[in-house]
Amino acid sequence: MAYRGTRGPSTSNNYESSYLERHNDSLVDELSSKVAALKKVSVYIAVNYLAYFFWNFERSSRVAFQHD
């Protein structure tokens, strides 16, 4: 899941490399969860903003075009 680029020969042992990969994967998973939550919040805000905008627009249009 995570990108693992290399720069030259590795000098670390297998245990350290494995630990770093697991830690990196954990951080990527955590970040992915936060991004998904942020997307949900952003969509929620956008939908509510648009609903509020159109509700007020529709309401003000009714008032503006009423002729008594």
C-alpha positions as CSV (number, residue, x, y, z in Angstrom):
1,M,0.0,0.0,0.0
2,A,2.8,2.4,0.8
3,Y,5.5,3.6,-1.5
4,R,8.9,2.4,-0.6
5,G,11.5,4.1,-2.7
6,T,15.2,3.2,-2.3
7,R,18.3,5.3,-2.5
8,G,21.3,3.1,-2.9
9,P,22.1,-0.1,-1.0
10,S,20.4,-0.7,2.3
11,T,22.6,-0.8,5.3
12,S,19.9,-1.7,7.8
13,N,19.2,-5.3,8.9
14,N,16.0,-7.1,8.0
15,Y,14.3,-6.5,11.4
16,E,14.8,-2.8,11.3
17,S,13.7,-2.6,7.7
18,S,10.6,-4.7,8.5
19,Y,9.8,-2.5,11.5
20,L,10.1,0.7,9.4
21,E,7.9,-0.7,6.7
22,R,5.2,-1.7,9.3
23,H,5.5,1.7,10.9
24,N,5.2,3.4,7.6
25,D,2.1,1.3,6.6
26,S,0.6,2.2,10.0
27,L,1.1,5.9,9.4
28,V,-0.3,5.6,5.8
29,D,-3.4,3.9,7.1
30,E,-3.9,6.5,9.8
31,L,-3.5,9.3,7.3
32,S,-5.9,7.6,4.9
33,S,-8.5,7.4,7.7
34,K,-8.1,11.1,8.5
35,V,-8.4,12.0,4.8
36,A,-11.6,10.0,4.5
37,A,-13.1,11.7,7.6
38,L,-12.1,15.1,6.2
39,K,-13.8,14.3,2.9
40,K,-17.0,13.4,4.8
41,V,-17.0,16.6,6.8
42,S,-16.3,18.6,3.6
43,V,-19.2,17.0,1.8
44,Y,-21.5,17.6,4.8
45,I,-20.5,21.2,4.9
46,A,-21.0,21.7,1.2
47,V,-24.3,20.0,1.1
48,N,-25.6,22.0,4.0
49,Y,-24.3,25.3,2.6
50,L,-26.0,24.6,-0.7
51,A,-29.3,23.6,0.9
52,Y,-29.2,26.8,3.0
53,F,-28.4,28.9,0.0
54,F,-31.1,27.5,-2.2
55,W,-33.7,27.6,0.7
56,N,-33.0,31.3,1.2
57,F,-32.9,32.0,-2.5
58,E,-36.3,30.3,-3.0
59,R,-37.7,32.1,0.0
60,S,-36.5,35.5,-1.1
61,S,-37.7,34.9,-4.7
62,R,-41.2,34.2,-3.4
63,V,-41.2,37.5,-1.4
64,A,-39.6,39.5,-4.3
65,F,-42.2,38.4,-6.8
66,Q,-45.3,38.7,-4.7
67,H,-47.6,41.5,-5.8
68,D,-50.3,42.6,-3.4
